[in-house]
Amino acid sequence: MPDAPRAPAVPRPAEPRRPPSARAPLPAPLPTPAPAPLPAPRPAPLPRPAPAPRPAPPPVPAPPFKPPLSPRPLAPCPTPDEPPGPNPPVVTPPGPNPPAATPPTDSGAHAEPPPFPTDKPGIDENGSAPGREPDHDGGTYPAACVPFPSCPGET
């Protein structure tokens, strides 16, 4: 069945507010239970006994007595009229200083390092031995390890 048209809502008249005196009285408050009796106070804790004194550390033995060293008697300074002691002072004769050694002069010509020795048997001018192929890093690896061509027609 199709929805029937509804009638327009009729507003209800608002209820008049009651004055506070006309409102229903509030229910009586619930009775409060009597407070439980407080527990008996705890007795004061007994004082702790004083900790036992720690035993004294063992005494450190005193080092053996050594009498203080008496200072050595100083030798008197020689007077000008006395001969010097066993080591006479070294006296250098006055005069010109000896000529200092002159360093060798550098002509600026430096020898070139020798070329790679190719006179060794079995070493070519690239430093490769026979039967070895150069690799990409400048070294060599045995000819038997030369990889196969990846494409047909490569040699």
Secondary structure as the mmCIF struct_conf table of DSSP 4:
data_model
#
loop_
_struct_conf.conf_type_id
_struct_conf.id
_struct_conf.beg_label_comp_id
_struct_conf.beg_label_asym_id
_struct_conf.beg_label_seq_id
_struct_conf.end_label_comp_id
_struct_conf.end_label_asym_id
_struct_conf.end_label_seq_id
HELX_LH_PP_P HELX_LH_PP_P1 PRO A 2 PRO A 19
HELX_RH_3T_P HELX_RH_3T_P1 PRO A 20 ALA A 22
BEND BEND1 ARG A 23 ARG A 23
HELX_LH_PP_P HELX_LH_PP_P2 ALA A 24 PHE A 65
HELX_LH_PP_P HELX_LH_PP_P3 PRO A 67 THR A 79
TURN_TY1_P TURN_TY1_P1 PRO A 80 ASP A 81
BEND BEND2 GLU A 82 GLU A 82
HELX_LH_PP_P HELX_LH_PP_P4 PRO A 83 PRO A 84
BEND BEND3 PRO A 86 ASN A 87
HELX_LH_PP_P HELX_LH_PP_P5 PRO A 88 VAL A 90
HELX_LH_PP_P HELX_LH_PP_P6 THR A 92 PRO A 94
BEND BEND4 GLY A 95 GLY A 95
HELX_LH_PP_P HELX_LH_PP_P7 PRO A 96 ASP A 106
BEND BEND5 GLY A 108 GLY A 108
HELX_LH_PP_P HELX_LH_PP_P8 ALA A 111 PHE A 116
BEND BEND6 LYS A 120 LYS A 120
TURN_TY1_P TURN_TY1_P2 PRO A 121 GLY A 122
TURN_TY1_P TURN_TY1_P3 GLU A 125 ASN A 126
BEND BEND7 GLY A 127 GLY A 127
HELX_LH_PP_P HELX_LH_PP_P9 SER A 128 ALA A 129
TURN_TY1_P TURN_TY1_P4 PRO A 130 GLY A 131
STRN STRN1 ARG A 132 PRO A 134
TURN_TY1_P TURN_TY1_P5 HIS A 136 ASP A 137
BEND BEND8 GLY A 138 GLY A 138
STRN STRN2 THR A 140 PRO A 142
HELX_RH_3T_P HELX_RH_3T_P2 ALA A 143 CYS A 145
HELX_LH_PP_P HELX_LH_PP_P10 VAL A 146 PRO A 149
BEND BEND9 SER A 150 CYS A 151
TURN_TY1_P TURN_TY1_P6 PRO A 152 GLY A 153
#
